[in-house]
Each structure stands twice: as C-alpha cells, then as structure tokens.
Amino acid sequence: MRKEFHVMTFESTHYAIMVEKKLKGKFKIQTIPTPREISASCGLSIMFQSEVLKDIKEELISQKVERKSLNLYKITKTDDGKKAEKVNWG
C-alpha cells in the first residue's frame, strides 16, 4: 500500500496557528504533531492531500504569508515505512 500526502511545518507554534486560521474552512486540512521524519522548530504541522497543494500555495501567496517561516514536505507512506521529501515553492 502506498499513500502520499503533504505536510507544512513551521518555525513557531504561533505561526502554525496563524496559517491554520487562514486555510481552515477553505481546504480540508488537519493539524498534526510534526512527523518524526521531519526536523522542525515547531511541534505542530498542517497535513493535507497532495491534490490541493497548488491551491494552498496560491492561497498563501495571495494572503501574503511569509514563506520563509514554513516548509513543505511530501510524505510517502509504504508498507516499509514513511519517507519525507522537501518540496520547493517554485
């Protein structure tokens, strides 16, 4: 079984909550503990399905969210475990 989704990590809890408020209600997101495969300053992350990545990026750009304070990762879950791959904004 192979499953993919994206996770957004943050430099601070305050920033995570601010971004969550901007996305909640517009996208199906879930606030989760930061996966151990990813090292981040903040213990909170936002998880969402890969299909909405482009729309979430556009929303954050239109909301003028400072992107240097967050990182995007693609998480691939297989029977062998999880793999995290950093995603560029470009």
C-alpha positions, 0 to 999 in steps of 0.5 A: 500500500502506498499513500502520499500526502503533504505536510507544512511545518513551521518555525513557531507554534504561533505561526502554525496557528496563524496559517491554520486560521487562514486555510481552515474552512477553505481546504480540508486540512488537519493539524498534526504533531510534526512527523518524526521524519521531519526536523522542525522548530515547531511541534505542530504541522498542517497535513493535507492531500497532495491534490490541493497543494497548488491551491494552498500555495496560491492561497498563501501567496495571495494572503501574503504569508511569509514563506520563509517561516514554513516548509513543505514536505511530501510524505510517502507512506509504504508498507516499509515505512514513511519517507519525507521529501522537501518540496520547493515553492517554485 
